[in-house]
Amino acid sequence: MQVKQSQLTNRLRWTASLLSLENTVDEDDRPVQGWGLARNIFYEDLGITSTEKYLAVQAKTDVVKRIRIRYDAKITQKNNRIRVDGQDYKITRIYADKDNGYEELSLDYVD
């Protein structure tokens, strides 16, 4: 499905928080990793298809939510998470469509 940039702007009406993995030092000078707010993002909520569920089972992952955001090459599965309505999700799959300027993220609950 071809999505024009003007159509995409009108569909991205929900907000979420993009979290990034940060290295800090605690009060005892020990290195600690934690999730900090990188920025807020706008997204469109997409439904989960049966194909998506099937591929997730084969990859031994789970998909509970799928969203569409503007294309951002800095977002990775390892170093980023998404927070929607206070619930943190890990990114299990990223589908980037650079020509149309968006990417789809498949999300799973954080353990």
The 8 nearest C-alpha neighbors of each residue, nearest first, counted from 0:
[[1, 2, 3, 99, 96, 101, 98, 7],
 [0, 2, 3, 99, 98, 96, 4, 6],
 [3, 1, 99, 0, 6, 7, 4, 5],
 [2, 4, 6, 5, 7, 99, 1, 100],
 [3, 5, 7, 6, 8, 2, 99, 100],
 [6, 4, 8, 7, 3, 9, 2, 10],
 [7, 5, 3, 4, 8, 9, 2, 10],
 [6, 8, 4, 10, 5, 9, 3, 11],
 [9, 7, 5, 10, 6, 11, 4, 12],
 [8, 10, 7, 6, 11, 5, 12, 4],
 [9, 11, 7, 8, 12, 43, 6, 42],
 [12, 10, 42, 43, 41, 8, 9, 13],
 [11, 13, 10, 41, 42, 43, 14, 9],
 [14, 12, 42, 41, 11, 43, 15, 44],
 [15, 13, 41, 40, 42, 39, 12, 16],
 [14, 16, 83, 40, 82, 39, 41, 17],
 [17, 15, 39, 82, 81, 40, 38, 18],
 [16, 18, 81, 38, 37, 39, 80, 36],
 [19, 17, 36, 80, 37, 35, 79, 34],
 [20, 18, 79, 34, 35, 78, 37, 21],
 [19, 21, 34, 78, 33, 79, 35, 32],
 [22, 20, 33, 32, 34, 19, 23, 35],
 [21, 23, 32, 31, 33, 30, 20, 24],
 [24, 22, 31, 30, 32, 21, 25, 33],
 [23, 25, 30, 28, 29, 31, 26, 22],
 [24, 26, 28, 27, 29, 31, 30, 23],
 [25, 27, 28, 24, 29, 30, 23, 31],
 [26, 28, 25, 29, 24, 30, 31, 23],
 [29, 27, 24, 25, 26, 30, 23, 31],
 [28, 30, 24, 25, 27, 31, 26, 23],
 [31, 29, 24, 23, 28, 25, 22, 32],
 [32, 30, 23, 24, 22, 29, 25, 33],
 [33, 31, 22, 21, 23, 20, 30, 34],
 [32, 34, 21, 20, 35, 31, 22, 23],
 [33, 35, 20, 19, 18, 21, 36, 32],
 [36, 34, 18, 19, 37, 21, 33, 20],
 [35, 37, 18, 38, 17, 19, 16, 34],
 [36, 38, 18, 17, 19, 35, 39, 16],
 [39, 37, 17, 36, 16, 40, 18, 15],
 [38, 40, 16, 15, 17, 14, 41, 37],
 [41, 39, 15, 14, 16, 42, 38, 17],
 [40, 42, 14, 11, 13, 12, 15, 68],
 [43, 41, 11, 68, 13, 67, 14, 66],
 [42, 44, 11, 67, 66, 10, 45, 13],
 [43, 45, 66, 65, 42, 67, 46, 13],
 [46, 44, 66, 65, 43, 47, 67, 64],
 [45, 47, 65, 48, 44, 64, 66, 63],
 [46, 48, 65, 51, 64, 45, 49, 52],
 [49, 47, 51, 50, 46, 52, 53, 45],
 [48, 50, 52, 51, 53, 47, 54, 46],
 [51, 49, 53, 48, 52, 54, 47, 55],
 [50, 52, 48, 54, 49, 53, 55, 47],
 [53, 51, 49, 55, 50, 54, 56, 48],
 [52, 54, 50, 56, 55, 51, 49, 57],
 [55, 53, 57, 51, 56, 52, 50, 58],
 [54, 56, 58, 60, 52, 57, 53, 61],
 [57, 55, 59, 53, 58, 54, 60, 52],
 [56, 58, 54, 59, 55, 53, 60, 52],
 [57, 59, 55, 56, 60, 54, 61, 53],
 [60, 58, 56, 57, 55, 61, 54, 53],
 [61, 59, 55, 58, 56, 62, 91, 57],
 [60, 62, 55, 107, 63, 56, 59, 52],
 [63, 61, 107, 106, 64, 105, 55, 52],
 [62, 64, 107, 106, 61, 65, 108, 47],
 [65, 63, 106, 62, 105, 47, 107, 66],
 [64, 66, 105, 45, 104, 106, 47, 46],
 [65, 67, 44, 45, 104, 43, 103, 42],
 [68, 66, 103, 43, 42, 102, 104, 44],
 [69, 67, 42, 102, 101, 70, 103, 41],
 [68, 70, 101, 100, 102, 71, 67, 42],
 [69, 71, 101, 100, 102, 68, 72, 97],
 [70, 72, 73, 74, 69, 102, 101, 68],
 [71, 73, 74, 70, 75, 95, 97, 102],
 [74, 72, 71, 75, 79, 70, 78, 76],
 [73, 75, 72, 71, 79, 76, 78, 19],
 [76, 74, 77, 78, 79, 73, 72, 90],
 [77, 75, 90, 79, 78, 91, 74, 92],
 [76, 78, 75, 79, 90, 80, 20, 89],
 [77, 79, 20, 75, 19, 76, 80, 74],
 [80, 78, 19, 18, 75, 76, 77, 74],
 [81, 79, 89, 18, 88, 17, 90, 19],
 [80, 82, 17, 88, 16, 87, 18, 83],
 [83, 81, 87, 16, 86, 15, 85, 88],
 [82, 84, 15, 86, 85, 81, 87, 16],
 [85, 83, 86, 82, 15, 87, 14, 16],
 [84, 86, 83, 82, 87, 15, 16, 81],
 [87, 85, 83, 82, 84, 88, 108, 81],
 [88, 86, 82, 81, 109, 83, 85, 108],
 [89, 87, 108, 81, 107, 109, 106, 80],
 [88, 90, 80, 107, 106, 109, 108, 91],
 [89, 91, 106, 76, 92, 105, 80, 104],
 [90, 92, 105, 106, 89, 76, 107, 93],
 [93, 91, 105, 104, 90, 94, 76, 106],
 [92, 94, 104, 103, 95, 105, 102, 91],
 [93, 95, 103, 102, 104, 92, 96, 105],
 [96, 94, 102, 97, 93, 101, 103, 70],
 [97, 95, 101, 102, 98, 99, 100, 94],
 [96, 98, 100, 99, 95, 101, 70, 102],
 [97, 99, 96, 100, 101, 95, 1, 70],
 [100, 98, 97, 96, 101, 2, 3, 4],
 [101, 99, 97, 70, 98, 69, 96, 4],
 [102, 100, 70, 69, 96, 68, 99, 95],
 [103, 101, 95, 70, 94, 96, 68, 67],
 [102, 104, 67, 94, 66, 93, 68, 95],
 [103, 105, 93, 66, 65, 92, 106, 67],
 [106, 104, 65, 92, 91, 90, 64, 62],
 [105, 107, 90, 64, 62, 89, 91, 88],
 [108, 106, 62, 88, 63, 89, 61, 109],
 [107, 109, 88, 89, 110, 87, 106, 63],
 [108, 110, 88, 89, 87, 107, 86, 80],
 [109, 108, 89, 107, 88, 87, 61, 86]]
